[in-house]
Amino acid sequence: MCGRFSLHVEAAALAEVFQLPEEPSWTPRYNIAPSQAVATIAQTASSAHQFRLLRWGLIPSWAKDEAIGNKLINARAETVAEKPSFRAAFKQRRCLILADGFYEWQRLNTKKKQPHYFQRSDAQPFAFAGLWEHWQHGEAVIDSCTIITTQANELLEPIHDRMPVMLAAD
């Protein structure tokens, strides 16, 4: 499960790496947590892909309470097309969640966990595969997202059994 990640590159570097038409409004961060705004490239209603800040923790459009988003920070790639919480977003609202590293915690014993930080060997930004959703309840409007995860690769497997689906910037 990906519960924290980083994106500590400057906005100009993001624009260059992800070929954005203009420099995005972004402040570098080393410890991005659920419920915070995350940098994404999402498809809009006009079919254009654009830089957007979305709240991390997907709130399905049918949810009665935004608190459900606290539990939906990750979506398993193996079941994302079937789960009611993710099904509609998987069909229509995919996104790239921009990052340059992520944290996974290794359980050392029943009480202690050791954090590990992972990044590309060249330290360049990349994207997590993600889904986004538009939620409106009364006057409250929130656009939110979730990170798609998969089984851990050989590098991560000793630390954790899951990892984010990572995509190169190109």
N, C-alpha and C positions, 0 to 999 in steps of 0.2 A: 504494500500500500504506500503510495506516495503521499506523505502528509506535510512536507515542507519542501520548498525549492528556492532557487535563487535566479535572479536576472539582474546582474550588477553591471551590465554594459550601459554606456551612455546612449541617449536617444539617437544621436547621429549614427552610431554604429548599428543600431537596430534598423534604421532606415536603409542603410547600405546592405547589410546582410540579407534582409528580407525583402529588398527591392520595393520599399514603400515609397509612394509618390512624394511624401513630405515627412519631415522629422516629427515623430509622435510625441505626445505629452507623456513623458515617462521619467520617473526618478529611480535610479538604480537601487536595488534592494537585495540583501543577502539572506533574508529569512522570511519568505512569503508563506503565510499561514492561511488555512481555510477561513472563509468569510471575508478575506481581504480582496481588493481589486487586483486583477491579474491582467497582463498584457496579452492580447489575442489578435489573431487575424481571422475574422469571421465573415461568412457570406451574409449579405444583407438582403432585404426584400427585393432590391433592384438587381440582384445577382452579382453585384460588385463585391469584391473582397476588400475589407478595410480594417485598419487598426481600430480595436475597441478595447476599452477596459470593462471587464466583466467580473462579477462577484464569484469567487471560487466556492463552489458547493451548489450543485444544480437544484433548482426549485422547479419541479414540473408545472406546466401551465395549469393543471387541474388541482394543484395542492391548495388546501384551505389555509395553510400556515407556512410562512417562510422558513420556520425552524427545521423543516425536513431537509433543507439544503445542508445543514451541518452534518448529516449522515451520508450525503451523496457527493462526496468530494472525488470519489473514484468510481469508475464503471468497468467491470470485467469485459474484455474484448470478446470472450467466449459466449457471453449471454446478453450483450448490450442490445441486440436486435429483438430479443424476446421480453425483457424486463419492462413492465409498464412504466416505470420511472424514466426510462431512457429511450423507449421504442420510437416515439414521435421525433425526438431530437436526432436520433440516429438516421432516420429517413430524410430529414429536411434541414437540420441545423448542426452541421459539423464545423469545427474550428481548429485552429492551431493555437496552442497555448505556448507562448514564448518563454524560453528558459536558457540558462547556461550551466545549470547543475541542479542536483536534487539530493535530498537526504533520505537515508533508510536507517532504521534502528535495528541492531542485532540484539536479540534477547540473550543475555549472558547467564542469567538464572531467573528464578521466579520474580525477583524484585528489581533487577538492574538491566538497563539497556544501554548499548554503546552506539552513538550516532556515527554514521559513515557518510562521507560526501562523495558524490560521483559527478564527473563531468567528462566531456570529450577529451581525448588525448591532446588535441590542439587548443583546448579551452574556448572554442568558438561557440556562439549561441546555436541553439537548435530549437525544435518545437516538439511538444507532446501532442499526440492526437487527442482531440477533445470534442465535446458536444456542448451546445449552448441552448438556452431556453429563455423565453420571454414570459414573465409572470406578472399578472396584475390582479390585485385584490383591493377593491375600493379605489382609493387614490394612490395606494402604494404600487410602484412599478419597479421591478428588479429584473435585469438581464444577468443570468448566471451561467456557470459552466462547470464541467466535470472533466477529469483527466481519465483517459482510457488506459487500463493496465492489462498486462499480459503475464505469462509465466516468466520468472526470472531467467536470465541467460547464465552461462557458466560463471561469469565474473560476480554477479550478484547473488547467485543461489546460496552460497555459504552464509550470506547476511540476511536475506529475506526471500520468501518464495514468490513475490510479485515485483513487478517493475513497471514504470510508465512505458507506453508505446512511444518510442522516440523517432523523430523524423529529421532528416537533414534540412537545413535552411533552403536548399535549392529544390 
